[in-house]
């Protein structure tokens, strides 16, 4: 069985003209803020609409079981393949804000990936909205510019 595994690692996928195929791995990360229970009688009295406990709990679980292990694996692959392994991320601005607030270690793991120069952070609308479908193109442009500014701060300044 070990022999089969070893052989499978050495298989090269080739096209009809004997060239290796390229694969683009793209990750989309968005974490909408959870709303707390808001009753009719809270109108005009309470203005805290978000369930910060639920947001933090969910992000801590995602950090431990998904983001941190995946980023560690990606970093290992980048190092193992001497920079030939590349990935792209699109992380919504609202997800970046929440990660900074509740699980900054995840932001640090993305920064470590950015430092390799093999990770590209893509722009999108700040809150992963459908503003591109709106007739108001200014709204779409403003959201993308806002997102670009949020992404530049922690990630692009660290790229080599």
C-alpha positions, 0 to 999 in steps of 0.5 A: 500500500505504501508503494502505491502512495509513493507511486501516486505522488510521482504522477504528472498530469499532462495534456495532449501536447505533453504540457503540465496543467496548471490549477488555480486554487481560490478561497472565498471567505465571508462571515456575515455578522449574526443578529441577536434576538431583537424584540418589538419592545426593544425598538428605540431602546436597544441599538446593539443589533449583533450577537457578538457572542455567536460571532466570536464563538463561530469564528473561534471554532472556524479558526481552530478547525478550518482557517488555521489548519488550512493556512498551515497546510498551504504554507507547507505546500508553498515551502515544499514546492519552492514557490511553485504552489500559489493560491488566491483569497478573497476575504470580505471586509466584514470577515477581516473586521471580525477576524481582527476582533475575535481571532487575530491569530487567523489574520497573522496566519494570512499575513504569514502566507502573504509574506511568501509572495505566493498568495494573492488577495483579491478585491470584492465588495466590502460586505460581499454584497450584490452591489455590482447588480445595482444600476448605481455603479458608484455604490459598487466602486465605493464598496470595492475601494473600501475593500481594497483599503481594508485588504491592503492594510494587513496583507499587501504591505507584507508581500515581498 
